[in-house]
């Protein structure tokens, strides 16, 4: 069943696709000439610099998320 397996992150999946595209050669991923490919900015398995905005949480949100995390850790 798929439920027991942990799915790879989207970035790892993109990295795997890029490696597949260049026959498994990491050096070729770096040299990829297809800069119009939608996966191009993510080909190294990381978000491009400046593409993600830092999430700012209020103290109330931090407390709520801490409670959720603690509850999830107890049930695991």
DSSP file (Angstrom, degrees, kcal/mol; ACC not computed):
  #  RESIDUE AA STRUCTURE BP1 BP2  ACC     N-H-->O    O-->H-N    N-H-->O    O-->H-N    TCO  KAPPA ALPHA  PHI   PSI    X-CA   Y-CA   Z-CA
    1    1 A X    >         0   0    0      0, 0.0     3,-0.6     0, 0.0     4,-0.4   0.000 360.0 360.0 360.0 149.7    0.0    0.0    0.0
    2    2 A X  G >   +     0   0    0      1,-0.2     3,-0.7     2,-0.2     5,-0.1   0.693 360.0  76.3 -74.3 -20.6    1.1    3.6   -0.7
    3    3 A X  G 3  S+     0   0    0      1,-0.2    -1,-0.2     3,-0.1     0, 0.0   0.817  93.4  50.6 -64.2 -30.3    0.1    4.6    2.8
    4    4 A X  G <  S+     0   0    0     -3,-0.6     2,-0.3     2,-0.1    -1,-0.2   0.685  98.3  80.5 -81.8 -18.1    3.1    3.0    4.4
    5    5 A X  S <  S-     0   0    0     -3,-0.7     2,-0.5    -4,-0.4     0, 0.0  -0.696  79.0-129.3 -92.7 141.3    5.6    4.7    2.0
    6    6 A X        -     0   0    0     -2,-0.3     2,-0.2     1,-0.0    -2,-0.1  -0.774  24.9-131.9 -87.9 126.8    6.7    8.3    2.5
    7    7 A X        -     0   0    0     -2,-0.5     3,-0.1     1,-0.1     2,-0.0  -0.516  23.3-110.7 -77.6 143.9    6.3   10.3   -0.7
    8    8 A X        -     0   0    0     -2,-0.2    -1,-0.1     1,-0.1     5,-0.0  -0.356  38.5 -98.7 -69.8 155.6    9.3   12.4   -1.9
    9    9 A X     >  -     0   0    0      1,-0.1     4,-2.1    -2,-0.0     5,-0.2  -0.290  32.8-109.3 -67.9 158.8    9.0   16.2   -1.7
   10   10 A X  H  > S+     0   0    0      1,-0.2     4,-2.3     2,-0.2     5,-0.2   0.881 120.2  53.4 -57.1 -38.1    8.0   18.1   -4.8
   11   11 A X  H  > S+     0   0    0      2,-0.2     4,-2.4     1,-0.2    -1,-0.2   0.896 108.5  48.3 -66.1 -39.2   11.6   19.5   -5.1
   12   12 A X  H  > S+     0   0    0      2,-0.2     4,-2.3     1,-0.2    -1,-0.2   0.862 110.9  52.0 -67.8 -34.3   13.1   16.0   -4.9
   13   13 A X  H  X S+     0   0    0     -4,-2.1     4,-2.1     2,-0.2    -2,-0.2   0.906 109.8  48.5 -66.7 -41.6   10.7   14.8   -7.6
   14   14 A X  H  X S+     0   0    0     -4,-2.3     4,-2.4     2,-0.2    -2,-0.2   0.924 110.9  51.0 -63.3 -44.3   11.7   17.7   -9.8
   15   15 A X  H  X S+     0   0    0     -4,-2.4     4,-2.4     1,-0.2    -2,-0.2   0.917 109.7  50.1 -59.1 -44.0   15.4   16.9   -9.2
   16   16 A X  H  X S+     0   0    0     -4,-2.3     4,-2.3     1,-0.2    -1,-0.2   0.891 109.9  50.8 -62.5 -39.7   14.8   13.3  -10.1
   17   17 A X  H  X S+     0   0    0     -4,-2.1     4,-2.3     2,-0.2    -2,-0.2   0.907 110.0  49.7 -64.7 -41.9   13.0   14.4  -13.3
   18   18 A X  H  X S+     0   0    0     -4,-2.4     4,-1.4     2,-0.2    -2,-0.2   0.913 111.2  48.8 -64.2 -42.0   15.9   16.6  -14.3
   19   19 A X  H  <>S+     0   0    0     -4,-2.4     5,-4.0     1,-0.2     6,-0.4   0.899 111.4  50.4 -63.3 -39.7   18.4   13.8  -13.7
   20   20 A X  H ><5S+     0   0    0     -4,-2.3     3,-1.5     3,-0.2    -2,-0.2   0.896 105.8  56.6 -62.8 -40.3   16.2   11.5  -15.8
   21   21 A X  H 3<5S+     0   0    0     -4,-2.3    -1,-0.2     1,-0.3    -2,-0.2   0.820 112.7  40.2 -62.3 -33.1   16.1   14.1  -18.6
   22   22 A X  T ><5S-     0   0    0     -4,-1.4     3,-1.0    -3,-0.2    -1,-0.3   0.011 121.5-101.6-108.3  27.0   20.0   14.2  -18.8
   23   23 A X  T < 5S-     0   0    0     -3,-1.5    -3,-0.2     1,-0.2    -2,-0.1   0.811  75.9 -56.6  59.8  34.7   20.4   10.4  -18.4
   24   24 A X  T 3 <S+     0   0    0     -5,-4.0     2,-0.8     1,-0.2    -1,-0.2   0.580  95.9 136.7  82.9  11.2   21.4   10.6  -14.7
   25   25 A X    X>  -     0   0    0     -3,-1.0     4,-1.3    -6,-0.4     3,-0.7  -0.813  37.5-165.1 -98.0 107.5   24.4   13.0  -15.0
   26   26 A X  H 3> S+     0   0    0     -2,-0.8     4,-1.5     1,-0.2    -1,-0.2   0.849  90.3  58.3 -58.5 -33.9   24.4   15.7  -12.2
   27   27 A X  H 3> S+     0   0    0      1,-0.2     4,-1.3     2,-0.2    -1,-0.2   0.866 103.2  52.5 -63.4 -35.7   26.9   17.8  -14.2
   28   28 A X  H <4 S+     0   0    0     -3,-0.7     4,-0.3     1,-0.2    -1,-0.2   0.802 101.3  60.3 -71.3 -28.7   24.6   17.9  -17.1
   29   29 A X  H >< S+     0   0    0     -4,-1.3     3,-1.1     1,-0.2    -1,-0.2   0.920 105.6  49.1 -61.6 -41.9   21.7   19.2  -14.9
   30   30 A X  H 3< S+     0   0    0     -4,-1.5    -1,-0.2     1,-0.2    -2,-0.2   0.861 113.9  45.6 -64.6 -34.9   24.0   22.2  -14.1
   31   31 A X  T 3< S+     0   0    0     -4,-1.3    -1,-0.2    -5,-0.1    -2,-0.2   0.322  80.1 146.4 -91.0   8.1   24.7   22.7  -17.8
   32   32 A X    <   -     0   0    0     -3,-1.1    -3,-0.1    -4,-0.3    11,-0.0  -0.192  33.5-164.3 -51.9 124.8   21.0   22.3  -18.9
   33   33 A X        +     0   0    0      1,-0.2     2,-1.8     2,-0.0     3,-0.2   0.510  64.7  96.5 -89.3  -3.5   20.4   24.7  -21.9
   34   34 A X    >   +     0   0    0      1,-0.2     3,-2.0     2,-0.1     6,-0.2  -0.427  38.9 156.4 -87.4  65.4   16.6   24.5  -21.6
   35   35 A X  T 3   +     0   0    0     -2,-1.8    -1,-0.2     1,-0.3     6,-0.1   0.564  68.3  63.9 -70.7  -6.6   16.0   27.6  -19.6
   36   36 A X  T 3  S+     0   0    0     -3,-0.2    -1,-0.3     4,-0.1     2,-0.2   0.427  76.6 111.6 -92.6   1.2   12.4   27.9  -20.9
   37   37 A X  S X  S-     0   0    0     -3,-2.0     3,-1.3     1,-0.1     4,-0.4  -0.550  73.2-133.4 -70.5 135.4   11.6   24.6  -19.1
   38   38 A X  T 3  S+     0   0    0      1,-0.3     3,-0.3    -2,-0.2    -1,-0.1   0.741 106.6  51.6 -63.9 -20.8    9.2   25.3  -16.2
   39   39 A X  T >  S+     0   0    0      1,-0.2     3,-1.7     2,-0.1     4,-0.4   0.583  81.9  97.9 -88.7 -10.2   11.3   23.1  -13.9
   40   40 A X  G X  S+     0   0    0     -3,-1.3     3,-1.4     1,-0.3     4,-0.2   0.848  79.8  50.3 -50.5 -47.3   14.6   24.9  -14.8
   41   41 A X  G 3  S+     0   0    0     -4,-0.4    -1,-0.3    -3,-0.3     3,-0.2   0.741 116.5  43.5 -66.0 -18.7   14.7   27.2  -11.7
   42   42 A X  G X  S+     0   0    0     -3,-1.7     3,-2.2     1,-0.2    -1,-0.3   0.285  78.2 112.2-106.5   9.0   14.1   24.1   -9.4
   43   43 A X  T <  S+     0   0    0     -3,-1.4    -1,-0.2    -4,-0.4    -2,-0.1   0.668  72.3  57.9 -64.0 -19.3   16.5   21.7  -11.2
   44   44 A X  T 3  S-     0   0    0      2,-0.3    -1,-0.3    -3,-0.2     3,-0.1   0.404 118.5-106.5 -90.3   3.8   19.0   21.6   -8.2
   45   45 A X  S <  S+     0   0    0     -3,-2.2     2,-0.3     1,-0.3    -2,-0.1   0.719  89.6  96.5  80.2  20.7   16.3   20.4   -5.8
   46   46 A X  S    S-     0   0    0     -4,-0.2    -1,-0.3    -5,-0.2    -2,-0.3  -0.943  81.7 -99.8-136.7 158.2   16.1   23.7   -4.1
   47   47 A X        -     0   0    0     -2,-0.3     3,-0.1    -3,-0.1    -5,-0.1  -0.590  49.9-104.4 -73.8 140.2   13.9   26.8   -4.3
   48   48 A X    >   -     0   0    0     -2,-0.3     3,-2.1     1,-0.1     4,-0.4  -0.315  48.0 -84.7 -63.0 149.5   15.5   29.6   -6.3
   49   49 A X  T 3  S+     0   0    0      1,-0.3    -1,-0.1     2,-0.1    -3,-0.0  -0.314 113.9   9.7 -56.2 128.5   16.9   32.5   -4.3
   50   50 A X  T 3  S+     0   0    0      2,-0.2    -1,-0.3    -3,-0.1    -2,-0.1   0.486  95.2 110.3  81.8   3.6   14.2   35.0   -3.5
   51   51 A X    <   +     0   0    0     -3,-2.1     2,-0.5     1,-0.1    -2,-0.1   0.688  69.4  59.2 -85.6 -16.3   11.3   32.9   -4.7
   52   52 A X  S    S-     0   0    0     -4,-0.4     2,-0.4    -5,-0.1    -2,-0.2  -0.931  74.7-140.3-116.9 134.7    9.8   32.3   -1.3
   53   53 A X        -     0   0    0     -2,-0.5     2,-0.2     1,-0.1    -2,-0.0  -0.720  29.5-109.8 -89.1 140.2    8.6   34.9    1.1
   54   54 A X        -     0   0    0     -2,-0.4     2,-0.5     1,-0.1    -1,-0.1  -0.505  31.6-126.2 -70.0 132.1    9.4   34.4    4.7
   55   55 A X        -     0   0    0     -2,-0.2     2,-0.6     1,-0.0    -1,-0.1  -0.685  19.8-155.5 -83.7 126.3    6.2   33.6    6.7
   56   56 A X        -     0   0    0     -2,-0.5     2,-0.3     0, 0.0    -1,-0.0  -0.907  11.2-164.1-105.7 122.6    5.6   35.9    9.6
   57   57 A X        -     0   0    0     -2,-0.6     2,-0.1     4,-0.0    -2,-0.0  -0.815  15.2-128.7-108.3 145.4    3.5   34.4   12.4
   58   58 A X     >  -     0   0    0     -2,-0.3     4,-2.2     1,-0.1     5,-0.2  -0.403  33.9-105.9 -78.1 166.6    1.8   36.2   15.3
   59   59 A X  H  > S+     0   0    0      1,-0.2     4,-2.2     2,-0.2     5,-0.2   0.879 122.8  54.1 -60.8 -37.4    2.4   35.0   18.8
   60   60 A X  H  > S+     0   0    0      2,-0.2     4,-2.2     1,-0.2    -1,-0.2   0.912 108.5  47.8 -63.2 -43.4   -1.2   33.5   18.8
   61   61 A X  H  > S+     0   0    0      2,-0.2     4,-2.5     1,-0.2     5,-0.2   0.893 110.5  52.4 -64.7 -39.8   -0.4   31.6   15.6
   62   62 A X  H  X S+     0   0    0     -4,-2.2     4,-2.2     1,-0.2    -2,-0.2   0.915 110.1  48.0 -62.3 -43.1    2.8   30.3   17.0
   63   63 A X  H  X S+     0   0    0     -4,-2.2     4,-2.1     2,-0.2    -2,-0.2   0.908 112.1  49.1 -64.6 -42.2    1.1   29.0   20.2
   64   64 A X  H  X S+     0   0    0     -4,-2.2     4,-2.1     1,-0.2    -2,-0.2   0.915 112.9  46.9 -64.2 -43.1   -1.7   27.3   18.1
   65   65 A X  H  X S+     0   0    0     -4,-2.5     4,-2.5     2,-0.2    -1,-0.2   0.866 109.7  53.9 -67.6 -35.8    0.9   25.6   15.9
   66   66 A X  H  X S+     0   0    0     -4,-2.2     4,-2.6    -5,-0.2    -1,-0.2   0.912 109.1  48.8 -63.0 -42.4    3.0   24.5   18.9
   67   67 A X  H  X S+     0   0    0     -4,-2.1     4,-2.3     2,-0.2    -2,-0.2   0.906 111.5  49.6 -63.4 -42.0   -0.1   22.9   20.4
   68   68 A X  H  X S+     0   0    0     -4,-2.1     4,-2.3     2,-0.2    -2,-0.2   0.919 112.3  47.5 -62.8 -43.8   -0.9   21.1   17.1
   69   69 A X  H  X S+     0   0    0     -4,-2.5     4,-2.3     2,-0.2    -2,-0.2   0.918 111.9  49.2 -64.5 -44.8    2.6   19.8   16.8
   70   70 A X  H  X S+     0   0    0     -4,-2.6     4,-1.5     1,-0.2    -1,-0.2   0.893 111.7  49.8 -62.8 -39.3    2.7   18.6   20.4
   71   71 A X  H  X S+     0   0    0     -4,-2.3     4,-1.4     1,-0.2    -1,-0.2   0.895 111.2  48.8 -65.1 -40.3   -0.6   16.8   19.9
   72   72 A X  H  X S+     0   0    0     -4,-2.3     4,-1.0     1,-0.2    -2,-0.2   0.863 108.9  53.2 -68.3 -35.4    0.6   15.2   16.7
   73   73 A X  H  < S+     0   0    0     -4,-2.3    -1,-0.2     1,-0.2    -2,-0.2   0.837 107.1  52.3 -69.5 -31.9    3.8   14.0   18.4
   74   74 A X  H  < S+     0   0    0     -4,-1.5    -1,-0.2     1,-0.2    -2,-0.2   0.860 111.0  46.4 -70.7 -35.2    1.9   12.4   21.2
   75   75 A X  H  <        0   0    0     -4,-1.4    -1,-0.2     1,-0.2    -2,-0.2   0.644 360.0 360.0 -83.5 -13.9   -0.3   10.4   18.8
   76   76 A X     <        0   0    0     -4,-1.0    -1,-0.2    -5,-0.1    -2,-0.1   0.473 360.0 360.0 -80.8 360.0    2.6    9.2   16.7
